[in-house]
Amino acid sequence: MTSTGLRRPGRRDLIEHPPRPLTGPRQLRRDFGPLYAANGLIGLIFAATGPVAVILAVGSRGGLSPAELASWIFGVFFLNGLLTAGACWLYRQPLAFFWTIPGTVLVGPALTHLSWPEVVGAFYGTSVLMLLLGLSGWVRRAMAAVPMPIVMGMVAAVFLRFGTDLVHALRDDLMIAGPMVAVFILLSVRPRAWAPPIIVALLVGAVVIAVTGRFTPGPADATGLLAAPVWQAPVWSTQAMIELVVPLAITVLVVQNGQGIAVLRAAHHDPPINVLTIACGLWSALAAAVGAISTCLTGPTNALLTASGERSRQYTAGICCGLLAMVFGLFAPALTRLMLAAPAAFIATLAGLAMLRVLQAAFVTAFRTRFTLGALVTFMVTVADVSILNIGGAFWGLLAGLAVSFLLERPDFTASRAGWSTPPSPERGR
C-alpha cells in the first residue's frame, strides 16, 4: 500500500485491504517522533482556525443557536478525528478526514429558505449517495481515468492562496510574520538543524504574540468548556434533497477527496479510494446525527501531514492529528475561542510555510510533461472560482481541463493509458 510505485487500480478487491501485519504498539513508538507530532499539531491548528470560522459564519447567518454550532464543531472534530486515527493506523499512511469546506459554504444560502432539520436530512441523503458510489467501485475507476497533471493543476490553484496569504501576512503584519519566516529560512539552510524549521517558526510566532500582547480571546459564552452534542432529527424535504445532495456529494468526492488523493499520491502514498468513499458515506451519517456536515478526505491537512519526514512514518502524524482533533472536539466551545483569538497573520504564516514544498510539487507535476494545456486551463478556472449550479470552481476547472486536453492533447492520453502516473517529488526527483 505504501510502495514508492503506484499500482494501477484493478477490478479485483472492491475493498482495498490494509497491509499486514497490523501496526503494533512497539512499531508505533519507533515510528513516532517530534517532527510528526508537530505536523499533526499544525494540521489541527489549520483546521481549527480558518475552517472553523467558516462554520461559525455560515451557522450564525443561518440562525443556528450556540449549542447547535458547538455540536456541529464537536461532530466534525471528534467523530472525524476518530476516523482519522483509525484509518491512519489501519492503512499505515496519513489519511486525515475532516469536513467539506465548500459544502459548508453551500449550506449558507440554503438556510435562508430551508429549515435546519431539512438541511440535516440532506446531509443524510448525501451520506447514502456516497456510500452507494463507494460500494459500486465507480469512484476508484473515475479517479484513475483523470490525468494527474490536470488534478494537480486544480490542487495548485486551491493551495495557491496559502502562498499568497503568506505574502500578505508579511506585508500586513511584519512583526509576527517576519520573525517566523526568518527563522524558518535560517534553519532550512542547514541540512541538520537542531529542530524542524516549522516547529521553531511556530514557537517563535507564539512568543512574539505573547510579548506583543496580540492574543485577544473573546468573552466566554453560555456554551461552556465541554461540548454537549445536540442530537438532530432530520426532516425529509424534496427541495433540500434536490438543492443540496448532489452538490454536496460533488464537493466531497471530486473537490475535497480529489485534492486529498492527489496530495497523498504526490507524496508517494497509495490511498484506498473505495474505502475512503465508503468511510465518508458512513461517517457523514454519524456526523449528521449531531448536526455536522459531510465528512471528506481533506487536502490541506493531508498536505501538512506529508510536508516533511520519512514517508513510511508519516502515518503517525495522521494518528496524532486525529487524537488531537478528538480532544478539540470534546472541548470545542472553549478551544474554538482560543484558536480564533490568535492573529490571522500567525495562522497564515504557519500554513504558508508548511505548504511551500507541497505547492511546489503541485506546480511541478501539473506543468512538467504531459497535459500541460489542460492543467493550465484547470488552474485558471479554479483560481477564478466561478460557481455554477451551487458547485464551486474546482469542479468546473477539472471539467474544463479535461475537455481542453481531450480536444487538443490527444497524444498525451495515448501515452498515459496506465491512468495515474507516479508524480515526482521536488526533492526526490525520478
C-alpha positions as CSV (number, residue, x, y, z in Angstrom):
1,M,0.0,0.0,0.0
2,T,2.8,2.4,0.6
3,S,5.3,1.4,-2.0
4,T,7.0,4.1,-4.0
5,G,5.4,3.0,-7.2
6,L,1.7,3.2,-7.6
7,R,-0.1,0.1,-8.9
8,R,-2.8,0.5,-11.5
9,P,-6.3,0.2,-9.9
10,G,-7.8,-3.1,-10.8
11,R,-11.3,-4.5,-10.8
12,R,-10.5,-7.1,-8.1
13,D,-10.8,-6.4,-4.5
14,L,-13.5,-3.7,-4.4
15,I,-12.5,-3.1,-0.8
16,E,-8.8,-2.3,-0.6
17,H,-7.2,-4.4,2.1
18,P,-4.9,-2.8,4.7
19,P,-1.3,-4.0,4.9
20,R,-0.4,-7.0,7.1
21,P,0.6,-7.4,9.9
22,L,-1.2,-4.5,11.6
23,T,1.0,-1.9,13.3
24,G,1.6,-2.8,16.9
25,P,2.5,-0.5,19.9
26,R,6.2,-1.1,19.5
27,Q,6.3,-0.2,15.9
28,L,4.1,2.8,16.5
29,R,6.6,4.1,19.2
30,R,9.5,3.6,16.9
31,D,7.9,5.5,14.0
32,F,6.6,8.4,16.1
33,G,8.7,11.5,16.8
34,P,8.7,15.2,17.5
35,L,8.5,16.1,13.8
36,Y,5.4,14.0,13.2
37,A,3.8,15.4,16.3
38,A,4.5,18.9,15.1
39,N,3.0,18.1,11.6
40,G,-0.1,16.7,13.3
41,L,-0.4,19.7,15.5
42,I,-0.1,22.1,12.6
43,G,-2.7,20.2,10.7
44,L,-5.1,20.5,13.6
45,I,-4.3,24.2,14.0
46,F,-5.1,24.9,10.4
47,A,-8.4,23.0,10.6
48,A,-9.3,24.7,13.9
49,T,-8.9,28.3,12.7
50,G,-10.0,29.4,9.3
51,P,-12.3,26.5,8.5
52,V,-13.9,26.8,11.9
53,A,-14.5,30.4,11.2
54,V,-16.4,29.4,8.1
55,I,-18.7,27.2,10.1
56,L,-19.3,29.9,12.7
57,A,-20.1,32.5,9.9
58,V,-22.4,30.2,8.0
59,G,-24.2,28.9,11.1
60,S,-24.6,32.3,12.6
61,R,-26.1,33.8,9.5
62,G,-28.3,30.7,9.2
63,G,-29.8,31.3,12.7
64,L,-28.2,28.3,14.4
65,S,-28.0,28.5,18.2
66,P,-24.7,28.5,20.1
67,A,-25.5,24.9,21.2
68,E,-26.1,23.8,17.6
69,L,-22.9,25.4,16.4
70,A,-20.9,23.8,19.2
71,S,-22.5,20.4,18.4
72,W,-21.5,20.9,14.7
73,I,-17.9,21.6,15.6
74,F,-17.9,18.6,18.0
75,G,-19.1,16.4,15.2
76,V,-16.5,17.5,12.6
77,F,-13.6,17.2,15.0
78,F,-14.4,14.3,17.4
79,L,-16.0,11.9,15.0
80,N,-13.7,12.7,12.1
81,G,-10.7,12.6,14.5
82,L,-11.7,9.1,15.5
83,L,-11.9,8.1,11.8
84,T,-8.6,9.7,11.0
85,A,-6.7,8.0,13.8
86,G,-8.2,4.6,13.0
87,A,-7.6,4.9,9.2
88,C,-4.0,6.1,9.6
89,W,-3.2,3.2,11.9
90,L,-5.0,0.6,9.8
91,Y,-3.6,1.6,6.4
92,R,-0.2,2.9,7.7
93,Q,-0.4,6.2,5.8
94,P,-1.7,9.7,6.5
95,L,-5.5,9.7,5.9
96,A,-6.9,12.8,7.6
97,F,-10.7,13.3,7.5
98,F,-12.4,16.5,8.3
99,W,-15.4,18.2,6.6
100,T,-16.2,19.8,3.3
101,I,-15.5,23.5,3.4
102,P,-17.1,24.2,0.0
103,G,-20.1,22.2,1.2
104,T,-20.3,24.4,4.3
105,V,-20.4,27.4,2.1
106,L,-23.2,25.8,0.0
107,V,-25.3,25.4,3.2
108,G,-25.3,29.1,3.9
109,P,-27.7,30.2,1.1
110,A,-29.8,27.1,1.7
111,L,-30.5,28.1,5.3
112,T,-32.3,31.3,4.0
113,H,-35.2,29.2,2.8
114,L,-34.7,25.7,4.3
115,S,-35.0,24.8,8.0
116,W,-32.0,23.3,9.8
117,P,-33.7,19.9,10.1
118,E,-34.3,19.9,6.4
119,V,-30.6,20.6,5.8
120,V,-29.7,17.8,8.2
121,G,-32.0,15.5,6.1
122,A,-29.9,16.4,3.0
123,F,-26.7,15.5,5.0
124,Y,-28.2,12.0,5.4
125,G,-29.1,11.9,1.7
126,T,-25.6,12.8,0.8
127,S,-24.2,10.1,3.0
128,V,-26.4,7.4,1.4
129,L,-25.3,8.5,-2.1
130,M,-21.6,8.5,-1.3
131,L,-22.0,5.0,0.4
132,L,-23.6,3.6,-2.7
133,L,-20.9,5.1,-5.0
134,G,-18.2,3.7,-2.8
135,L,-19.7,0.2,-2.8
136,S,-20.1,0.3,-6.6
137,G,-16.4,0.9,-7.1
138,W,-17.2,3.7,-9.6
139,V,-15.2,6.3,-7.8
140,R,-11.9,4.5,-8.0
141,R,-12.3,3.9,-11.7
142,A,-13.2,7.6,-12.2
143,M,-10.2,8.8,-10.3
144,A,-7.9,6.5,-12.3
145,A,-9.2,8.0,-15.5
146,V,-8.3,11.6,-14.7
147,P,-4.7,12.5,-15.6
148,M,-2.6,13.5,-12.6
149,P,-1.3,16.8,-14.2
150,I,-4.9,18.1,-14.5
151,V,-5.8,17.1,-11.0
152,M,-2.6,18.8,-9.7
153,G,-3.5,21.9,-11.7
154,M,-6.6,22.1,-9.6
155,V,-4.6,21.4,-6.4
156,A,-2.1,24.1,-7.3
157,A,-4.9,26.6,-7.8
158,V,-6.7,25.7,-4.5
159,F,-3.4,25.8,-2.5
160,L,-2.1,28.9,-4.2
161,R,-3.9,31.0,-1.6
162,F,-1.7,29.6,1.1
163,G,1.3,31.2,-0.7
164,T,-0.4,34.5,-1.3
165,D,-1.7,34.6,2.3
166,L,1.9,34.2,3.4
167,V,3.0,37.2,1.3
168,H,0.0,39.2,2.5
169,A,0.9,38.4,6.1
170,L,4.4,39.7,5.6
171,R,3.0,42.8,4.1
172,D,0.3,43.4,6.7
173,D,1.8,42.1,9.9
174,L,5.6,42.0,9.6
175,M,6.1,41.9,13.4
176,I,4.6,38.5,13.6
177,A,5.2,37.0,10.1
178,G,8.8,38.4,9.7
179,P,10.5,36.5,12.6
180,M,8.6,33.3,11.7
181,V,9.8,33.4,8.1
182,A,13.3,34.4,9.0
183,V,13.9,31.6,11.4
184,F,12.3,29.1,9.0
185,I,14.7,30.1,6.2
186,L,17.7,30.1,8.5
187,L,17.0,26.6,9.8
188,S,16.1,25.3,6.4
189,V,19.5,26.3,5.1
190,R,21.2,23.9,7.5
191,P,20.7,20.2,6.5
192,R,20.8,19.1,10.1
193,A,19.1,21.8,12.1
194,W,18.6,21.2,15.8
195,A,14.9,21.2,15.4
196,P,12.4,21.1,12.4
197,P,12.1,24.6,11.0
198,I,8.3,24.7,11.1
199,I,8.3,23.8,14.8
200,V,10.7,26.7,15.6
201,A,8.6,29.0,13.4
202,L,5.5,28.1,15.4
203,L,7.3,28.7,18.7
204,V,8.8,32.0,17.6
205,G,5.3,33.2,16.5
206,A,3.8,32.2,19.8
207,V,6.5,34.1,21.7
208,V,6.0,37.2,19.6
209,I,2.2,37.1,20.1
210,A,2.7,36.8,23.9
211,V,5.3,39.5,24.1
212,T,3.3,42.0,22.0
213,G,0.0,41.2,23.7
214,R,-1.7,40.2,20.4
215,F,-3.6,37.3,22.0
216,T,-7.2,38.6,22.3
217,P,-9.7,35.9,23.4
218,G,-13.3,36.9,23.2
219,P,-15.7,36.8,26.1
220,A,-16.9,33.4,27.3
221,D,-20.4,32.4,26.3
222,A,-23.1,30.1,27.5
223,T,-21.8,27.0,25.7
224,G,-19.2,26.4,28.5
225,L,-16.0,24.4,28.2
226,L,-17.1,20.9,27.2
227,A,-19.1,20.0,24.1
228,A,-22.7,18.9,24.6
229,P,-23.8,17.2,21.3
230,V,-27.3,18.1,20.2
231,W,-29.0,15.1,18.5
232,Q,-30.6,16.3,15.3
233,A,-33.8,14.7,14.0
234,P,-33.9,15.1,10.1
235,V,-36.8,16.3,8.2
236,W,-37.1,14.9,4.7
237,S,-37.6,17.7,2.1
238,T,-37.6,17.1,-1.7
239,Q,-36.4,20.7,-2.2
240,A,-33.4,20.2,0.2
241,M,-32.6,16.8,-1.5
242,I,-32.6,18.4,-5.0
243,E,-30.7,21.5,-4.0
244,L,-28.0,20.0,-1.7
245,V,-27.4,16.3,-2.1
246,V,-25.7,16.1,-5.5
247,P,-23.6,19.4,-5.0
248,L,-22.5,18.2,-1.5
249,A,-21.5,14.8,-2.9
250,I,-19.5,16.5,-5.7
251,T,-17.7,18.8,-3.2
252,V,-16.7,15.7,-1.1
253,L,-15.8,13.2,-3.8
254,V,-14.4,15.4,-6.5
255,V,-13.2,18.6,-4.9
256,Q,-12.1,17.6,-1.4
257,N,-11.3,13.9,-1.9
258,G,-9.8,14.6,-5.2
259,Q,-7.4,17.1,-3.6
260,G,-6.6,14.7,-0.7
261,I,-5.9,11.8,-3.0
262,A,-3.7,13.9,-5.3
263,V,-1.7,15.2,-2.4
264,L,-1.2,11.7,-1.0
265,R,-0.2,10.3,-4.4
266,A,2.3,13.2,-4.8
267,A,3.8,12.1,-1.5
268,H,4.1,8.6,-2.9
269,H,1.3,7.1,-0.8
270,D,-1.4,4.9,-2.3
271,P,-4.8,5.9,-0.7
272,P,-7.6,3.2,-0.7
273,I,-10.1,5.2,-2.8
274,N,-13.1,2.9,-2.4
275,V,-12.6,2.5,1.3
276,L,-12.3,6.3,1.6
277,T,-15.5,6.8,-0.2
278,I,-17.4,4.3,1.9
279,A,-15.9,5.7,5.1
280,C,-17.1,9.2,4.0
281,G,-20.6,7.9,3.5
282,L,-20.8,6.1,6.8
283,W,-19.2,8.9,8.8
284,S,-21.3,11.5,7.2
285,A,-24.4,9.8,8.6
286,L,-22.8,9.8,12.1
287,A,-21.9,13.4,11.8
288,A,-25.4,14.4,10.6
289,A,-26.8,12.9,13.8
290,V,-25.2,15.8,15.7
291,G,-25.8,18.4,13.0
292,A,-22.4,18.3,11.3
293,I,-21.8,18.5,7.6
294,S,-20.4,15.7,5.4
295,T,-17.1,14.0,6.1
296,C,-14.3,14.2,3.5
297,L,-10.6,13.4,2.9
298,T,-9.1,16.8,3.4
299,G,-6.5,18.1,1.0
300,P,-4.7,20.9,3.0
301,T,-4.4,18.9,6.2
302,N,-3.0,15.8,4.4
303,A,-0.6,18.1,2.7
304,L,0.6,19.4,6.0
305,L,1.0,15.9,7.4
306,T,3.1,14.8,4.4
307,A,5.2,18.1,4.2
308,S,8.2,16.6,5.8
309,G,9.6,13.4,7.4
310,E,10.0,9.9,6.2
311,R,7.2,8.6,4.1
312,S,6.9,5.3,6.0
313,R,6.4,7.2,9.3
314,Q,4.0,10.0,8.2
315,Y,1.1,7.9,9.3
316,T,2.0,8.7,12.9
317,A,1.4,12.4,12.1
318,G,-2.1,11.5,11.0
319,I,-2.8,9.5,14.2
320,C,-1.5,12.4,16.2
321,C,-3.7,14.8,14.3
322,G,-6.7,12.5,14.8
323,L,-6.2,12.2,18.5
324,L,-5.8,16.0,18.9
325,A,-8.9,16.5,16.9
326,M,-10.9,14.3,19.3
327,V,-9.6,16.4,22.2
328,F,-10.5,19.6,20.4
329,G,-14.0,18.2,19.7
330,L,-14.5,17.4,23.3
331,F,-13.5,21.0,24.3
332,A,-14.9,22.6,21.2
333,P,-16.6,25.7,22.7
334,A,-13.5,26.7,24.7
335,L,-10.8,25.8,22.2
336,T,-12.6,27.4,19.3
337,R,-12.5,30.7,21.2
338,L,-8.8,30.1,21.9
339,M,-7.8,29.3,18.3
340,L,-9.7,32.2,16.9
341,A,-8.0,34.6,19.3
342,A,-4.6,34.2,17.6
343,P,-3.8,36.9,15.0
344,A,-4.7,36.0,11.4
345,A,-1.1,36.6,10.3
346,F,0.2,33.8,12.7
347,I,-2.1,31.2,11.1
348,A,-1.5,32.4,7.5
349,T,2.3,32.4,8.0
350,L,2.3,28.9,9.7
351,A,0.2,27.4,7.0
352,G,2.1,29.1,4.2
353,L,5.5,27.9,5.4
354,A,4.2,24.4,5.9
355,M,2.7,24.3,2.4
356,L,5.6,25.7,0.4
357,R,7.0,22.3,-0.7
358,V,3.5,20.9,-1.3
359,L,2.7,23.9,-3.6
360,Q,6.0,23.4,-5.4
361,A,5.3,19.7,-6.0
362,A,1.8,20.6,-7.3
363,F,3.2,23.0,-9.9
364,V,6.0,20.7,-10.9
365,T,3.6,17.8,-11.5
366,A,1.0,19.9,-13.3
367,F,3.3,21.6,-15.8
368,R,6.3,19.2,-16.1
369,T,5.5,17.0,-19.0
370,R,2.1,16.0,-20.5
371,F,-1.4,17.6,-20.3
372,T,0.2,21.0,-19.6
373,L,-2.5,23.0,-21.5
374,G,-5.3,21.1,-19.7
375,A,-3.6,21.7,-16.4
376,L,-3.3,25.4,-17.2
377,V,-7.0,25.7,-18.0
378,T,-7.9,23.8,-14.9
379,F,-5.6,26.1,-12.9
380,M,-7.2,29.3,-14.4
381,V,-10.8,28.2,-14.0
382,T,-10.2,27.0,-10.4
383,V,-8.5,30.2,-9.4
384,A,-11.3,32.2,-11.0
385,D,-13.6,30.3,-8.6
386,V,-16.8,30.6,-10.7
387,S,-19.7,28.9,-9.0
388,I,-22.4,27.4,-11.3
389,L,-25.4,25.5,-10.0
390,N,-24.1,25.9,-6.5
391,I,-20.9,24.0,-7.4
392,G,-17.6,25.7,-7.0
393,G,-14.8,26.4,-9.4
394,A,-12.6,23.4,-8.6
395,F,-15.2,21.0,-10.2
396,W,-15.6,23.2,-13.3
397,G,-11.9,23.6,-13.5
398,L,-11.5,19.8,-13.7
399,L,-14.2,19.5,-16.4
400,A,-12.7,22.4,-18.4
401,G,-9.2,21.0,-18.2
402,L,-10.3,17.5,-19.3
403,A,-12.3,18.9,-22.2
404,V,-9.3,21.0,-23.4
405,S,-6.9,18.1,-23.1
406,F,-9.3,15.7,-24.9
407,L,-9.7,18.1,-27.8
408,L,-6.1,19.5,-28.1
409,E,-3.8,17.0,-26.3
410,R,-5.0,13.6,-27.6
411,P,-1.4,12.2,-27.9
412,D,-1.0,12.7,-24.2
413,F,-3.9,10.4,-23.5
414,T,-2.4,7.7,-25.7
415,A,0.9,8.0,-23.9
416,S,-0.8,7.8,-20.5
417,R,-3.1,4.8,-20.8
418,A,-1.8,3.5,-17.4
419,G,-4.0,6.0,-15.7
420,W,-2.5,7.7,-12.6
421,S,1.2,8.3,-13.1
422,T,3.6,8.5,-10.2
423,P,4.1,12.2,-9.6
424,P,7.6,13.5,-8.9
425,S,8.7,15.0,-5.6
426,P,10.6,18.2,-5.9
427,E,13.2,16.9,-3.5
428,R,13.5,13.3,-4.7
429,G,13.1,13.6,-8.5
430,R,12.6,10.5,-10.5
